[in-house]
Amino acid sequence: MHRIKNFLLICGVVIFSLISLANSQIRKAHFAGHFYPADKTVLIQIIDKYLSSTEKNSIKGRISAIIVPHAGYPFSAQTAAAAYANIDEDYQTVVIMGPSHRSYINGAAVYDEGFFETPLGNIAIDEELAKEILKASSLFKKNISAHTNEHSLEVQLPFLQRKLKSGFKILPVLINEDSPEELAKMGEIIAQALKGKKALIVISSDLSHYPEHKTAKLIDESVIFSLSTLNPTYFLAATEIIFEKGIEKVSTVACGRSAITAGMAAAKTLGADEFLKLKYADSFDSNPSQSSSSSVVGYLAGAFVETGKKAEPFKLILSEAEKTELLKFARYSILSELKNEDPKFDLQKNVLFNQPAAIFVTLKDNGALRGCIGGTTVHMTLYDAIFAYSKAAAFADHRFMPVKLAELEKLNIEISILSPLRKINSAEEIVPHNDGVMIVSENKSGLFLPQVWQQISKKEDFLHEICVQKAGLEKNCWLDKNIELYTFTVDSFKE
């Protein structure tokens, strides 16, 4: 009798589960048989082969997020495996973020209930997490249809099923947003919802699309370096600046840049303090028999790791040889203008030169100022900024006559690379002889580089001169409550 009761109880549970599953929303494995094998046995063999053949990195710390590519398995699965091989097996919740290639999305599209199907079985949606995120901000919207015909998230699921313990849940999110502020907010909301959970963020993105093989390496390594800053705004600037160079055949430098930005912000909020490149390849590297070196797509496996170390603000560190090279280039830039040349520059082999940078170029003649122009906002690569501002300092500083060829040889050139501006509450926070200072009113602004402390050592006089000489305001403008004060530091080097 007890056996019969137990049997009936088990049957009831199974039947209830089957009814619940039948009534649930199931997102079908739309790309099985196209991007990856539809046959369960073949799929397991391929994934296990890549995972077992990947050498695990000795990562110190817990991985909070990974970046993985989303092309067809013959091209990108081996690279993706380098990230999946390094994650733990005990994650219970996985937020999968990627771009929508086929649907317009306003904000972030959340798949909030039911299951995602793969040839290896169904994966449940973390419906409680979905509710929490949808409630937290209107930036997140329930949008089931956007996920129906999108491959960027689906191709990640079989890897998770082979790597994680059964029972984990997912939250699929598609993001095509461009606003740095909104992407940062998305990341912070996701991170807050994940705190205290055994959670992983999977960021799905390929890198450069369709340049030739050698060019892809320059683009992708430059973008990868920007990830190492753990600064979402810097990464966005890097991808935008590199793309705007108009490199031949490049349609994007990171199709999932929005997801990467939000995912990086989330990982950083969760405590990630280091980014590791685990593997890089392009489609020609991974599958030369089915690819052409004349048109490739870049693939990255990377991890955001919580090591517990104190995260320092990012600073572009150049060697003495690199500084010397840039100073020579600054001099060449002025000379090219004097000779009426109009050179164009592609990405440089040194990826540091391809990074976004705010700089000033200063010219001196026997110690006396001869020109100084630059910018505090980042809208060019370091190399391009040096070219532009070297010429501007020589020919567009209206305090001086344009530089002539005969005097170029005796001029001394100094380059100052600026840190990001830091808004301060009062002048008391200014550190003399260390900080540059920028004063901003409603429609006027002015600044001094830290080097000016050598001529004006008293803080009050320093600020007076910025107000009058640079901003065209009253000398005590810095005391006005409506005035904004910013400080910055510089890495300066000269001939």
C-alpha positions as CSV (number, residue, x, y, z in Angstrom):
1,M,0.0,0.0,0.0
2,H,2.8,2.4,1.0
3,R,4.6,1.6,-2.3
4,I,1.4,2.3,-4.2
5,K,0.9,5.7,-2.4
6,N,4.6,6.6,-3.0
7,F,4.3,5.6,-6.7
8,L,1.1,7.7,-7.1
9,L,2.8,10.7,-5.3
10,I,5.8,10.5,-7.6
11,C,3.5,10.2,-10.6
12,G,1.6,13.2,-9.4
13,V,4.7,15.3,-9.0
14,V,5.9,14.3,-12.5
15,I,2.5,15.0,-14.1
16,F,2.3,18.4,-12.3
17,S,5.8,19.2,-13.5
18,L,5.0,18.2,-17.1
19,I,1.8,20.2,-17.0
20,S,3.7,23.2,-15.7
21,L,6.3,22.9,-18.4
22,A,3.7,22.5,-21.0
23,N,2.0,25.7,-19.8
24,S,5.3,27.6,-19.6
25,Q,6.8,29.8,-22.3
26,I,9.7,28.0,-24.1
27,R,12.0,29.8,-26.4
28,K,13.0,27.3,-29.0
29,A,16.6,26.5,-30.0
30,H,16.3,28.5,-33.2
31,F,19.9,28.2,-34.3
32,A,20.6,24.6,-33.5
33,G,21.8,23.0,-36.7
34,H,23.1,26.3,-38.0
35,F,25.5,27.9,-35.5
36,Y,26.0,24.7,-33.6
37,P,25.1,21.0,-33.9
38,A,21.4,20.0,-33.3
39,D,22.4,16.5,-32.4
40,K,22.8,16.2,-28.7
41,T,25.6,13.6,-28.8
42,V,27.6,15.5,-31.4
43,L,27.2,18.8,-29.5
44,I,28.4,17.3,-26.2
45,Q,31.4,15.8,-28.0
46,I,32.4,19.1,-29.6
47,I,32.0,21.2,-26.4
48,D,33.8,18.7,-24.2
49,K,36.6,18.4,-26.7
50,Y,37.2,22.2,-26.6
51,L,36.8,22.4,-22.9
52,S,39.2,19.6,-22.2
53,S,41.8,20.8,-24.7
54,T,41.9,24.3,-23.2
55,E,44.7,25.0,-20.7
56,K,43.2,26.6,-17.6
57,N,44.8,29.8,-16.5
58,S,46.0,30.2,-12.9
59,I,43.4,32.9,-12.1
60,K,43.7,34.3,-8.6
61,G,40.3,35.4,-7.5
62,R,36.7,34.8,-8.5
63,I,35.4,35.5,-11.9
64,S,32.4,37.8,-11.9
65,A,32.0,38.1,-15.6
66,I,33.3,36.7,-18.9
67,I,33.4,38.0,-22.4
68,V,32.8,35.3,-25.1
69,P,32.2,35.4,-28.9
70,H,29.0,34.3,-30.6
71,A,29.8,33.1,-34.1
72,G,29.2,29.6,-35.5
73,Y,31.0,27.0,-33.4
74,P,33.5,26.1,-36.2
75,F,34.8,29.6,-36.0
76,S,34.5,30.9,-32.4
77,A,33.8,27.9,-30.1
78,Q,37.4,27.2,-29.4
79,T,38.0,30.8,-28.3
80,A,34.8,30.7,-26.1
81,A,36.0,27.6,-24.5
82,A,39.0,29.4,-23.1
83,A,36.6,31.5,-20.9
84,Y,34.2,28.7,-20.0
85,A,37.0,26.3,-19.0
86,N,38.1,28.8,-16.3
87,I,34.8,29.4,-14.5
88,D,33.7,27.5,-11.4
89,E,30.9,25.0,-11.5
90,D,28.8,26.4,-8.7
91,Y,27.2,29.5,-10.2
92,Q,23.4,29.3,-9.6
93,T,22.4,32.3,-11.7
94,V,23.8,33.5,-15.0
95,V,22.9,36.8,-16.5
96,I,23.6,36.6,-20.3
97,M,24.0,39.9,-22.0
98,G,24.4,40.5,-25.7
99,P,23.4,42.6,-28.7
100,S,20.3,42.3,-30.8
101,H,21.4,41.8,-34.4
102,R,17.9,41.8,-35.9
103,S,15.5,43.8,-33.7
104,Y,15.4,47.5,-32.7
105,I,15.7,47.7,-28.9
106,N,14.9,50.7,-26.7
107,G,16.8,50.2,-23.5
108,A,17.3,46.5,-22.5
109,A,15.1,43.7,-23.7
110,V,14.5,41.1,-20.9
111,Y,13.2,37.6,-21.4
112,D,11.4,37.2,-18.1
113,E,9.7,33.9,-17.8
114,G,9.7,30.2,-18.9
115,F,12.6,28.4,-20.4
116,F,15.3,28.5,-23.1
117,E,15.6,25.3,-25.1
118,T,18.8,23.7,-26.4
119,P,19.5,20.2,-27.7
120,L,20.8,19.4,-24.2
121,G,17.5,20.3,-22.5
122,N,15.7,23.3,-21.1
123,I,17.1,26.0,-18.9
124,A,14.8,27.9,-16.6
125,I,14.6,31.7,-16.5
126,D,15.3,33.2,-13.1
127,E,11.9,34.8,-12.9
128,E,12.4,36.4,-9.5
129,L,15.5,38.2,-10.7
130,A,13.7,39.3,-13.8
131,K,10.9,40.8,-11.8
132,E,13.4,42.6,-9.5
133,I,15.3,44.2,-12.5
134,L,12.2,45.1,-14.4
135,K,10.8,46.8,-11.3
136,A,14.1,48.7,-10.6
137,S,14.2,50.8,-13.8
138,S,12.2,51.5,-16.9
139,L,15.5,51.0,-18.8
140,F,14.7,47.3,-18.6
141,K,11.6,46.2,-20.6
142,K,10.0,42.8,-21.0
143,N,10.5,42.0,-24.7
144,I,10.1,38.4,-25.6
145,S,9.9,38.9,-29.4
146,A,13.4,40.5,-29.5
147,H,14.9,37.2,-28.3
148,T,13.0,34.9,-30.8
149,N,15.4,35.2,-33.7
150,E,18.7,36.3,-31.9
151,H,21.7,34.0,-31.8
152,S,24.1,35.9,-29.5
153,L,22.7,34.5,-26.3
154,E,21.5,31.1,-27.5
155,V,25.0,29.9,-28.6
156,Q,26.3,30.4,-25.1
157,L,23.8,28.0,-23.4
158,P,25.3,24.6,-24.4
159,F,28.6,25.6,-22.9
160,L,26.9,26.6,-19.7
161,Q,25.0,23.3,-19.6
162,R,28.2,21.3,-19.9
163,K,30.2,23.4,-17.4
164,L,27.8,24.3,-14.6
165,K,26.0,22.0,-12.2
166,S,22.4,21.3,-13.2
167,G,19.7,23.6,-11.8
168,F,21.2,26.9,-12.6
169,K,18.9,29.6,-14.0
170,I,19.5,32.3,-16.6
171,L,18.4,35.9,-17.2
172,P,18.7,36.7,-20.9
173,V,19.2,40.5,-21.6
174,L,19.7,42.1,-25.1
175,I,21.2,45.6,-25.1
176,N,21.8,48.0,-28.0
177,E,21.8,51.3,-25.9
178,D,24.4,54.0,-26.7
179,S,24.2,56.3,-23.7
180,P,27.2,55.8,-21.3
181,E,25.1,57.0,-18.4
182,E,22.2,54.6,-19.1
183,L,24.5,51.7,-19.7
184,A,26.3,52.4,-16.4
185,K,23.0,52.5,-14.6
186,M,21.9,49.2,-16.2
187,G,25.1,47.6,-15.0
188,E,24.7,48.9,-11.5
189,I,21.1,47.7,-11.3
190,I,22.1,44.2,-12.4
191,A,25.0,44.1,-9.9
192,Q,22.8,45.2,-7.0
193,A,20.3,42.5,-7.9
194,L,23.1,39.9,-8.0
195,K,24.8,40.8,-4.7
196,G,24.8,37.9,-2.3
197,K,24.1,35.3,-5.1
198,K,26.4,32.8,-6.7
199,A,26.1,34.6,-10.0
200,L,28.0,34.9,-13.2
201,I,27.6,37.5,-16.0
202,V,28.2,36.3,-19.5
203,I,28.8,39.0,-22.0
204,S,28.4,37.9,-25.6
205,S,30.3,39.9,-28.3
206,D,32.5,39.5,-31.3
207,L,35.1,42.2,-32.0
208,S,36.0,43.7,-35.4
209,H,33.9,42.7,-38.4
210,Y,35.4,42.2,-41.8
211,P,38.8,43.9,-42.0
212,E,41.7,42.0,-43.4
213,H,43.6,39.7,-41.0
214,K,46.5,42.1,-40.1
215,T,44.3,45.1,-39.6
216,A,41.9,43.1,-37.3
217,K,44.8,42.3,-35.0
218,L,45.5,46.1,-34.6
219,I,41.9,47.0,-34.0
220,D,41.1,44.1,-31.6
221,E,44.3,44.4,-29.5
222,S,43.6,48.1,-29.1
223,V,40.0,47.4,-28.0
224,I,41.2,44.7,-25.7
225,F,43.6,47.1,-24.0
226,S,40.8,49.5,-23.4
227,L,39.0,46.7,-21.5
228,S,41.9,46.4,-19.1
229,T,41.2,49.9,-17.8
230,L,38.0,48.6,-16.2
231,N,36.5,52.0,-17.2
232,P,33.3,51.6,-19.2
233,T,33.3,55.2,-20.4
234,Y,36.9,54.8,-21.6
235,F,36.0,51.6,-23.4
236,L,33.1,53.2,-25.2
237,A,35.3,56.1,-26.2
238,A,38.0,53.7,-27.5
239,T,35.6,51.8,-29.7
240,E,33.9,54.9,-31.0
241,I,37.2,56.7,-31.9
242,I,38.7,53.6,-33.6
243,F,35.6,53.0,-35.6
244,E,35.4,56.7,-36.7
245,K,38.9,56.4,-38.2
246,G,37.0,54.8,-41.2
247,I,39.2,51.8,-41.6
248,E,38.5,49.9,-44.8
249,K,35.8,47.2,-44.6
250,V,35.2,47.7,-40.9
251,S,31.4,47.6,-40.0
252,T,32.0,47.5,-36.2
253,V,34.8,47.1,-33.8
254,A,32.6,45.3,-31.2
255,C,29.1,44.3,-32.1
256,G,28.3,43.9,-28.4
257,R,29.9,47.1,-27.2
258,S,26.7,48.1,-25.3
259,A,26.5,44.8,-23.5
260,I,30.3,44.9,-22.7
261,T,29.9,48.4,-21.3
262,A,26.9,47.5,-19.0
263,G,28.5,44.1,-18.1
264,M,31.8,45.8,-17.2
265,A,30.0,48.3,-15.0
266,A,28.1,45.4,-13.3
267,A,31.3,43.4,-12.8
268,K,33.1,46.4,-11.4
269,T,30.2,47.1,-9.0
270,L,30.4,43.5,-7.8
271,G,34.1,43.9,-7.0
272,A,36.0,43.1,-10.2
273,D,39.4,44.8,-10.2
274,E,41.2,43.1,-13.0
275,F,40.5,42.1,-16.6
276,L,42.3,39.1,-18.1
277,K,42.6,38.3,-21.8
278,L,42.3,34.5,-21.9
279,K,42.4,33.9,-25.7
280,Y,42.2,35.9,-28.9
281,A,41.8,34.7,-32.4
282,D,40.0,35.8,-35.6
283,S,38.0,33.7,-38.0
284,F,41.0,33.0,-40.2
285,D,43.1,31.9,-37.2
286,S,40.5,29.5,-36.0
287,N,39.2,28.1,-39.3
288,P,41.5,29.0,-42.3
289,S,40.0,26.3,-44.5
290,Q,36.6,28.0,-44.4
291,S,37.8,31.6,-44.0
292,S,39.6,34.3,-46.0
293,S,42.4,36.4,-44.5
294,S,41.0,39.3,-46.5
295,S,37.8,39.5,-44.4
296,V,37.7,38.3,-40.8
297,V,35.8,38.6,-37.5
298,G,37.7,39.0,-34.2
299,Y,37.0,36.8,-31.2
300,L,37.9,37.3,-27.5
301,A,37.7,35.2,-24.4
302,G,38.2,37.4,-21.3
303,A,37.4,37.5,-17.6
304,F,36.6,40.3,-15.1
305,V,38.1,39.0,-11.8
306,E,37.7,39.9,-8.2
307,T,41.2,39.7,-6.7
308,G,40.7,41.8,-3.6
309,K,43.4,44.3,-4.5
310,K,42.9,48.0,-4.4
311,A,41.9,49.3,-7.8
312,E,44.0,52.2,-8.9
313,P,42.7,54.9,-11.4
314,F,43.8,54.0,-14.9
315,K,46.8,55.8,-16.2
316,L,48.4,55.4,-19.6
317,I,52.0,54.4,-18.8
318,L,54.5,55.0,-21.5
319,S,58.2,53.9,-21.6
320,E,60.9,56.5,-22.2
321,A,61.4,55.1,-25.7
322,E,57.7,55.6,-26.5
323,K,57.8,59.1,-25.1
324,T,60.7,59.9,-27.3
325,E,58.9,58.5,-30.4
326,L,55.9,60.7,-29.7
327,L,58.0,63.8,-29.2
328,K,59.6,63.2,-32.6
329,F,56.2,62.7,-34.1
330,A,55.0,66.0,-32.6
331,R,57.9,67.8,-34.3
332,Y,57.1,66.0,-37.6
333,S,53.5,67.1,-37.3
334,I,54.5,70.8,-37.2
335,L,57.0,70.3,-40.0
336,S,54.3,68.6,-42.2
337,E,52.1,71.7,-41.9
338,L,55.0,74.0,-42.8
339,K,55.6,71.9,-45.9
340,N,51.9,71.9,-46.8
341,E,51.6,68.1,-46.4
342,D,48.4,66.4,-45.3
343,P,49.4,63.0,-44.1
344,K,46.8,60.4,-42.9
345,F,47.5,57.9,-40.2
346,D,46.1,54.4,-39.7
347,L,46.1,52.6,-36.4
348,Q,49.6,52.2,-35.0
349,K,51.4,49.0,-34.3
350,N,51.8,50.2,-30.7
351,V,48.3,49.8,-29.2
352,L,49.0,52.4,-26.6
353,F,49.2,55.0,-29.3
354,N,45.6,54.0,-30.4
355,Q,44.1,54.7,-27.0
356,P,41.8,57.7,-26.3
357,A,43.7,60.5,-24.7
358,A,43.2,64.1,-23.7
359,I,46.5,66.0,-24.2
360,F,48.1,69.5,-24.3
361,V,51.1,70.3,-26.5
362,T,53.3,73.2,-25.2
363,L,56.0,74.9,-27.3
364,K,58.8,77.0,-25.7
365,D,61.5,79.1,-27.2
366,N,64.5,79.3,-24.8
367,G,62.2,78.8,-21.9
368,A,59.6,81.3,-23.0
369,L,56.1,80.1,-23.9
370,R,55.6,80.0,-27.7
371,G,52.3,78.2,-27.9
372,C,50.1,75.8,-25.9
373,I,46.8,74.2,-27.1
374,G,45.0,71.0,-26.1
375,G,41.8,69.6,-24.8
376,T,40.3,68.0,-21.7
377,T,37.8,65.8,-23.5
378,V,38.7,62.6,-25.2
379,H,37.8,62.5,-28.9
380,M,41.0,61.2,-30.7
381,T,43.6,58.5,-30.3
382,L,46.8,59.6,-28.5
383,Y,48.6,59.6,-31.9
384,D,46.0,61.6,-33.7
385,A,45.7,64.1,-30.8
386,I,49.4,64.7,-30.8
387,F,49.3,65.4,-34.6
388,A,46.3,67.8,-34.2
389,Y,47.4,69.7,-31.1
390,S,51.1,70.0,-32.1
391,K,49.9,71.8,-35.3
392,A,47.4,73.9,-33.3
393,A,50.0,75.0,-30.7
394,A,52.3,76.1,-33.5
395,F,49.8,77.8,-35.8
396,A,46.5,78.4,-34.0
397,D,47.4,79.9,-30.6
398,H,46.2,83.4,-31.2
399,R,48.5,84.8,-28.5
400,F,51.5,84.3,-30.9
401,M,52.4,84.6,-34.5
402,P,52.4,81.3,-36.4
403,V,55.7,79.3,-36.1
404,K,58.0,79.7,-39.0
405,L,60.3,77.0,-40.5
406,A,63.4,78.8,-39.5
407,E,62.5,78.8,-35.8
408,L,61.2,75.2,-35.5
409,E,64.6,73.8,-34.8
410,K,65.2,75.8,-31.6
411,L,61.7,75.2,-30.2
412,N,61.3,72.8,-27.3
413,I,58.2,70.5,-27.4
414,E,56.4,69.2,-24.3
415,I,53.4,66.8,-24.3
416,S,51.1,66.5,-21.3
417,I,48.7,63.6,-21.1
418,L,45.8,64.5,-18.8
419,S,44.0,62.3,-16.3
420,P,40.2,62.4,-16.3
421,L,38.8,65.6,-14.7
422,R,37.7,65.3,-11.0
423,K,35.0,67.6,-9.8
424,I,35.8,69.1,-6.4
425,N,33.7,70.9,-3.8
426,S,36.1,73.7,-2.9
427,A,39.6,75.1,-3.6
428,E,40.8,73.5,-0.4
429,E,41.0,70.2,-2.2
430,I,43.5,71.6,-4.7
431,V,47.1,70.3,-4.2
432,P,49.6,73.0,-5.3
433,H,52.4,71.9,-7.7
434,N,50.5,68.6,-8.4
435,D,47.0,69.5,-9.7
436,G,46.0,71.2,-12.8
437,V,42.8,73.2,-12.3
438,M,39.9,73.9,-14.6
439,I,37.2,76.5,-13.8
440,V,33.8,76.3,-15.5
441,S,31.0,78.8,-15.5
442,E,27.7,78.6,-17.4
443,N,29.3,79.6,-20.7
444,K,33.0,80.2,-20.1
445,S,35.9,78.1,-18.9
446,G,39.7,78.1,-18.4
447,L,42.5,76.0,-17.0
448,F,46.1,75.9,-16.0
449,L,48.3,72.8,-16.4
450,P,50.2,71.8,-13.2
451,Q,53.4,73.2,-14.8
452,V,52.1,76.7,-14.3
453,W,52.7,76.4,-10.5
454,Q,56.3,77.0,-11.3
455,Q,55.4,80.6,-12.2
456,I,52.5,81.1,-9.9
457,S,53.1,79.3,-6.6
458,K,50.4,80.8,-4.4
459,K,47.0,79.1,-4.7
460,E,44.9,82.3,-4.6
461,D,47.0,83.9,-7.3
462,F,46.9,80.7,-9.4
463,L,43.1,80.7,-9.3
464,H,42.8,84.5,-9.9
465,E,44.8,84.1,-13.1
466,I,42.7,81.2,-14.4
467,C,39.5,83.3,-13.8
468,V,40.9,86.5,-15.5
469,Q,43.4,85.3,-18.0
470,K,41.9,82.0,-19.1
471,A,38.1,82.2,-18.5
472,G,37.6,85.9,-18.9
473,L,35.8,86.2,-15.6
474,E,36.2,88.3,-12.4
475,K,39.4,87.4,-10.5
476,N,37.4,85.9,-7.5
477,C,35.2,83.8,-9.7
478,W,36.5,80.6,-8.1
479,L,34.6,81.7,-4.9
480,D,31.3,81.8,-6.6
481,K,29.0,78.9,-5.6
482,N,27.8,78.6,-9.2
483,I,31.3,78.0,-10.5
484,E,32.4,74.4,-11.0
485,L,36.0,73.5,-10.0
486,Y,37.9,70.5,-11.5
487,T,41.3,69.1,-10.9
488,F,43.5,66.8,-12.9
489,T,47.0,65.5,-13.1
490,V,49.3,65.1,-16.0
491,D,52.1,62.8,-17.3
492,S,54.3,65.4,-19.0
493,F,57.5,64.8,-21.0
494,K,59.6,67.0,-23.2
495,E,62.6,67.1,-25.4
